[in-house]
Amino acid sequence: MQLHAIHAGMFKLDGGAMFGVVPKTIWNKLNPADENNMCSWAMRCLLIEDGNRLILIDNGMGNKQEAKFFGHYYLHGNYSLEKSLQEKGFSIEDITDVFLTHLHFDHCGGSIVLNKSKNILEPAFKNAIYWSHSEHWDWAVHPNAREKASFLKENILPIQESGQLKFYDIESNFSNNFTVEIVNGHTQSMMLPCIKYKSYKVLFVADLLPSIAHIPIPFVMAYDTQPLLTLKEKETILNNGVEKNTVLFFEHDPYIECCNLIRTEKGIRPHDTFNLSVL
């Protein structure tokens, strides 16, 4: 088995929304905002070589949306999903499984592309199975008013229409090296993959901990549908992470790919930070 960080680009979100009730005087030191209060965030995916399978966890926001959409989210930087895969020696066609932690646009938008010659939406990963969670899928295709802007039907419905969709559960036998934690504070039934890798456990923390700055318990996004539940879920995940010496893999941190944890007088905090490639 081999793991690779795959960078699908950078985008911007409002700093206040990303840090919730935490004052700007605190969070602005961690991820400085521009003149519009927007901070840059990564869309960092995880590629897993597992035998004859090539598994991609999440895939960024893609590039099929109109200019008005990108005007809100400021896609920028030199990274793209295709370029990052090519740098690792792979192509879109090589992916056998696309595992979607949840269906917000910045995690699944790269699932679907616009075929301009046919003017139709179709799966970007033509040889892959797309994995979602049945409860989360239902949550996404019948969106609440709070999350409707994040659940874009053009990112979601074509997956099912293609016949490439499967739902993950504990009976799926997805991989002997792969388990999943289900959390509900950010959105219903978000999946956090945990990969047994060499002597490590690598936890893909998705939007439970979008960046290393979100490790302190009160640092919860305003986007979360159940922030008090997020607090409890963070506490459980972080305590388990210390006890099991888990490596956290950050999807949105603009600078840091991974860290492990240490218990301090102020609570659980990052210990060492490092790139995934050093494991």
N, C-alpha and C positions, 0 to 999 in steps of 0.2 A: 504494500500500500504506500501511496505517496500523496501528500497534500500540497496544494498550491493556492496562494492568494491570487484572486483574479479581480482586477480593478475595472469597473464598468463606468467610470467617470465620476465627476464631482458635480454637486448641485448645491443650491442655497435654500435655507429655510429660516424663518424668523427665529431669532435667538430666544426671545421670550417664550414662544411656543415650545421650543425644544427644552427649556429648563423650567417651565412651569412657574411655581411660586418663588423660586430662588431669585434674589435680586440681581439686576444687571451688574451692579458693582462687583458682584462675586463671579458670575459666569463669564463676564466679558474678559476676564483675565485668562480664562481657560480656552475660549474660542472667540477671539475678538470679532465683533460685528462691523459691517461696513456702515456707510452713512444712512442706509435704509434699514438698519437693525438686522440685516441678514448675515448669517454665518455660513461658511462653506462646510459641506459634509461629504464624505466618501460614499460610494456605493460599491462596497468590497464584498465580492462573492467568494465562495470556497469551492475549489475543484478537487475531487477525490478520485484518484486512480485506485480502483478496487478490483483486482483480477482483470477480467475482460470487460469491466464496466467503467464508464467515465461519468461520474455523478457531479452535477453542478448545483450548488445550493444558492438559490436566488439568482437574479440576472439583471438588476438595475431597472431603469425606466425606459430603455429602448430609445428609438429615434423617430417613431412614426407619427408622433403628435404634431399638431400645427404650431406655427411660430408663437401664437398667443400663449399656448400652454408653456412653452419653454421660456417665454418672457416672465412667467411667474416664478420659475424654479431655476433659471440661470444655469443650465447645463454648461460646464466649462472644464478646462483642463485637457491634458494630452492623452488621457486614458479612454479606451473603449473596450467593450466586452470582446469584440472580434480581435482587436489588436493584442489584448492581454492573453487570449487563448493562443494566438499565433506565436507569441513570445515563449510560451511553454511547449510549443511544438504540436498544437492541436487546432482543430477547426470546429465550427458549429456542428458540422455533420458527424463529428466523432462522439458527441455527447449522447449517452444512452439513457440517462435519467436526469430530469430537472426536478429538484426538490424545492418546493415553495414554502417558506416558513409561514407566510401569509400573503394576502392578495392586494395589499396596498401598492399603488402604482410604481413606487420606487424600488419595489422588491420583485415585481413580476412583469413590468412593462416590456422587458426584453423577450418575453415568451412569444409574442406575436409581432409579425412584421406585415407591412403593407406591400402586397405584390402589385406594383404600379402597372405592369402590362395587362394584368387581369382585373385590376382595381378591386381586389379582394384582400381581406385579412386572413392570414394563415400562420401556422406555427413556424417559429424561427428554427426550432430544433426538430427537423423532420424525422429523425431516427430515434427520438427519445420518448420515453414515458414521462408524463408530467404527474407529479405526486402532490396532492393537496390533502387537507383534512375534511371529512364530510361535513362536520358541524360548521367549520369555518367557511367552507364553500357555500353552504346555505345562507350563512350570515352575510357573505359578500354579494351574492346574487339577489338578495332581498335587503339592501342596505338601509341602515338607519340614517336619519338626516345628518347626524354628526360626522359619519364616515363616508357619506355618499360621494364626496369629491375625491376620495382616495380609492374607491372601488370603481374603476372604469370598466364598463361592460366590454369595451373593445379589447381589453387585456385579458378578460376572463372567459367570456362565452365561447370564443373560437377554439379554446383548448378543448372544451367538452364536445363541440361540434366536430372536431377532428377525429374523435375516437381515441385520442392518446392520453386521456385523463384516467388516473387511478387514485383511489383514496387510501391514505396510509392509516393503519391501525396496528396494534401490538401483534396481530396475527399475520401481518404482511410478510414476515421473514425477509425484510428489505435487505439486511446485511448483518452478518455476525459481528461486524465491527461498529455497528451503528444503533444507537438508541435515541429516543426522543422524549424531551420534557414538554408537557403541554402547559401553557400559561394563558391566562384570560384577562389580565389587567389592561394590556394595551389594546387588544381586540380579542374577539372570541376564538379560542382554540388555536392560538399561535404555537407553532412547533419550533422547538429549539433542539437541533441535532447535536448529539454528543458522540464523538468519534474516538474509538480506541486506536491510538496511533503510537507505535513503538512502545515506550513505557509511560505514555501520557494519556490523559483524557482531554480532548479539545472540545470545548463547548461553544457552539455558534450562538451567540446571545441575541442576535437580531435586534428587535426594538425593545426588549426588556431592558437592555443596557446598550443604548445606541453608541455610546462612546465611553472612554475611560473616565471622563468627567462625571458620568452618571452613576458611578459606583456608590458614593454616599447615599444612604437610604432616602433622604428627602428630595433628591434630585430626580424628579419624575416629570415626564413630558406633559404638557397641556393637551396633547393629542390623545392621551390614554383615556379609554372609555370608563375604566374603573380604577382611578388612581390609588385608592386605599388598598385595593387588591394587589396592585403593582407593588406597593410597599411590602406586603407580606411575601409576595413571590420573590422579590429581590432578596429579602432577608434569608429566605430558605435557600435560594440558589447560591448566594454568597457564602453562607455558613457551610453548605456542602462543598463549595469550591475550595475553601480553606482546608477542610478536613481531608479532602481527596486530592489536594494539590492539583486542581483542575486548571488548565490553560483556557482563558477566555479569548475568543476571537471576535473582534469588533467589526461590525458591518459598516458603521457610519463615522467612526473616528477619523478625522482628516489626516492624522499623523501616525497613529499607533495601531499596529495590527493585533498585537497580543499582549497579555500580561498574566502573571499569576498573582496570588493574593496573600495578604498577611493580616493578622488580627492586631490592632493597635488600641491605645486608650481611647481613640476617637471612633472606634469601630473598624470594620474591615476596609482595608485600603489596598491599592495596587502595591505589589512588591517589586518585581522586575518587569520591565517592558522590553519587547523584542519582536522581531519579524518571525513569521511562521517558519521561514526557511531554516532557522537555526535549530529547530527541533530534530 
